Amino acid sequence: MEPFEEIDIQKVRELIDQGNVTIVDIRDTDFFEEGHMEGAVPVNDANIEEFVNTTDKSKPVLCYCYVGFSSQNAAQYFKEQGFEVVYSMAGGFI
């Protein structure tokens, strides 16, 4: 199994411009409600199982968190759950 890839904001913009990426915000709900990337899906302990079971695993997934550390763990988890292409956004939302 290939590992996830950590990418910078320029690569993130390219992915979003291509339009074929599922954006996952793994921050707390309060942070998500204060602001998030357009089109992002909030994923947390309460809905992660549903997300894994209902999301197209062949479509690239981009994970981000607050500063860029937790998203790496989430990206690795999604790879382990069978998602084919997974990215973690370096530096996080800030």
FENDACOR-V142345 format. One line per field, one symbol per residue. psi: psi as a letter, one per 20 degrees, with the letter a starting at -180 (. if undefined). burial: b if it has 24 or more other C-alpha atoms within 12 Angstrom, else e. Layout:
BEGIN
psi = ???
burial = ???
END
This chain:
BEGIN
psi = pqrrppqrhghggggghhjmqpppojrqgggghhqrqpjqpppahhjhggggiiqoiipqpopqbgijghhgggggghghjjpgopqpopiah.
burial = eeebbbbeeeebeebeeeeebbbbbbbeeeebeeebbeebbbbbeeeeeebbeebeeeebbbbbbbebebbbbbbbbbbebbbbbbbbbbebbe
END
